[in-house]
Amino acid sequence: MDEYAWIAASLEHPGCKFVTIGMENPAFKKSIKLGTILRFDVRRTESGNTSVQYQVDVFADNLETGAEASVFSTSVTFVCLNEAEEKTPITPG
């Protein structure tokens, strides 16, 4: 989930070096069986001067029935760092 959110942040803000500073209340709602196809829904929920937050919701698809079930969700927060590893303003995407 962290990687998918990082990809979204990196695509929205090219050239920024993001590091994860938090994951809020990760909640597994169902187990995930081997071979399950997952869909990740990642959307920005907050944006600050040096940080950005994304909501990540994961869904499992049942190939036999076409049904989809929510299996996991969390909120991931990143901070943008400069070359000296100090917080730096996020460049517009």
Contacts in CASP RR format, 6 or more apart in sequence:
PFRMAT RR
TARGET T0000
AUTHOR 0000-0000-0000
METHOD contacts of the structure
MODEL  1
MDEYAWIAASLEHPGCKFVTIGMENPAFKKSIKLGTILRFDVRRTESGNT
SVQYQVDVFADNLETGAEASVFSTSVTFVCLNEAEEKTPITPG
1 23 0 8 1.000
1 26 0 8 1.000
1 40 0 8 1.000
1 56 0 8 1.000
1 58 0 8 1.000
1 72 0 8 1.000
1 74 0 8 1.000
1 76 0 8 1.000
2 20 0 8 1.000
2 23 0 8 1.000
2 76 0 8 1.000
4 40 0 8 1.000
4 42 0 8 1.000
4 56 0 8 1.000
5 42 0 8 1.000
5 54 0 8 1.000
5 56 0 8 1.000
5 76 0 8 1.000
5 78 0 8 1.000
6 18 0 8 1.000
6 20 0 8 1.000
6 76 0 8 1.000
6 78 0 8 1.000
7 42 0 8 1.000
8 42 0 8 1.000
8 43 0 8 1.000
8 44 0 8 1.000
8 54 0 8 1.000
9 16 0 8 1.000
9 18 0 8 1.000
9 44 0 8 1.000
9 52 0 8 1.000
9 54 0 8 1.000
9 78 0 8 1.000
10 16 0 8 1.000
10 18 0 8 1.000
12 44 0 8 1.000
12 52 0 8 1.000
12 93 0 8 1.000
13 52 0 8 1.000
13 80 0 8 1.000
13 90 0 8 1.000
13 91 0 8 1.000
13 92 0 8 1.000
13 93 0 8 1.000
14 91 0 8 1.000
14 93 0 8 1.000
15 91 0 8 1.000
16 80 0 8 1.000
16 90 0 8 1.000
16 91 0 8 1.000
17 80 0 8 1.000
17 81 0 8 1.000
17 82 0 8 1.000
18 52 0 8 1.000
18 78 0 8 1.000
18 79 0 8 1.000
18 80 0 8 1.000
18 81 0 8 1.000
19 78 0 8 1.000
19 79 0 8 1.000
19 81 0 8 1.000
20 76 0 8 1.000
20 77 0 8 1.000
20 78 0 8 1.000
21 51 0 8 1.000
21 77 0 8 1.000
21 78 0 8 1.000
21 79 0 8 1.000
22 76 0 8 1.000
22 77 0 8 1.000
23 74 0 8 1.000
23 75 0 8 1.000
23 76 0 8 1.000
23 77 0 8 1.000
24 74 0 8 1.000
24 75 0 8 1.000
24 76 0 8 1.000
24 77 0 8 1.000
25 74 0 8 1.000
25 75 0 8 1.000
26 72 0 8 1.000
26 73 0 8 1.000
26 74 0 8 1.000
27 72 0 8 1.000
27 73 0 8 1.000
27 74 0 8 1.000
28 71 0 8 1.000
28 72 0 8 1.000
29 69 0 8 1.000
29 70 0 8 1.000
29 71 0 8 1.000
29 72 0 8 1.000
29 73 0 8 1.000
30 60 0 8 1.000
30 69 0 8 1.000
30 70 0 8 1.000
30 71 0 8 1.000
31 71 0 8 1.000
32 38 0 8 1.000
32 60 0 8 1.000
32 71 0 8 1.000
32 72 0 8 1.000
36 60 0 8 1.000
36 61 0 8 1.000
37 60 0 8 1.000
37 61 0 8 1.000
37 63 0 8 1.000
38 58 0 8 1.000
38 59 0 8 1.000
38 60 0 8 1.000
38 61 0 8 1.000
38 71 0 8 1.000
39 58 0 8 1.000
39 59 0 8 1.000
39 60 0 8 1.000
39 61 0 8 1.000
39 68 0 8 1.000
40 56 0 8 1.000
40 57 0 8 1.000
40 58 0 8 1.000
40 59 0 8 1.000
41 56 0 8 1.000
41 57 0 8 1.000
41 58 0 8 1.000
41 59 0 8 1.000
42 54 0 8 1.000
42 55 0 8 1.000
42 56 0 8 1.000
43 54 0 8 1.000
43 55 0 8 1.000
44 52 0 8 1.000
44 53 0 8 1.000
44 54 0 8 1.000
45 53 0 8 1.000
45 54 0 8 1.000
45 55 0 8 1.000
45 75 0 8 1.000
46 52 0 8 1.000
46 53 0 8 1.000
46 77 0 8 1.000
47 53 0 8 1.000
47 90 0 8 1.000
48 90 0 8 1.000
49 89 0 8 1.000
49 90 0 8 1.000
50 79 0 8 1.000
50 80 0 8 1.000
50 87 0 8 1.000
50 88 0 8 1.000
50 89 0 8 1.000
50 90 0 8 1.000
51 77 0 8 1.000
51 78 0 8 1.000
51 79 0 8 1.000
51 80 0 8 1.000
51 87 0 8 1.000
51 90 0 8 1.000
52 77 0 8 1.000
52 78 0 8 1.000
52 80 0 8 1.000
52 90 0 8 1.000
53 75 0 8 1.000
53 76 0 8 1.000
53 77 0 8 1.000
53 78 0 8 1.000
54 75 0 8 1.000
54 76 0 8 1.000
54 78 0 8 1.000
55 73 0 8 1.000
55 74 0 8 1.000
55 75 0 8 1.000
56 72 0 8 1.000
56 73 0 8 1.000
56 74 0 8 1.000
56 75 0 8 1.000
56 76 0 8 1.000
57 70 0 8 1.000
57 72 0 8 1.000
57 73 0 8 1.000
58 70 0 8 1.000
58 71 0 8 1.000
58 72 0 8 1.000
58 73 0 8 1.000
59 68 0 8 1.000
59 69 0 8 1.000
59 70 0 8 1.000
59 71 0 8 1.000
60 68 0 8 1.000
60 69 0 8 1.000
60 71 0 8 1.000
61 67 0 8 1.000
61 68 0 8 1.000
62 68 0 8 1.000
62 69 0 8 1.000
79 87 0 8 1.000
80 87 0 8 1.000
80 88 0 8 1.000
80 89 0 8 1.000
80 90 0 8 1.000
80 91 0 8 1.000
81 87 0 8 1.000
81 88 0 8 1.000
82 88 0 8 1.000
END
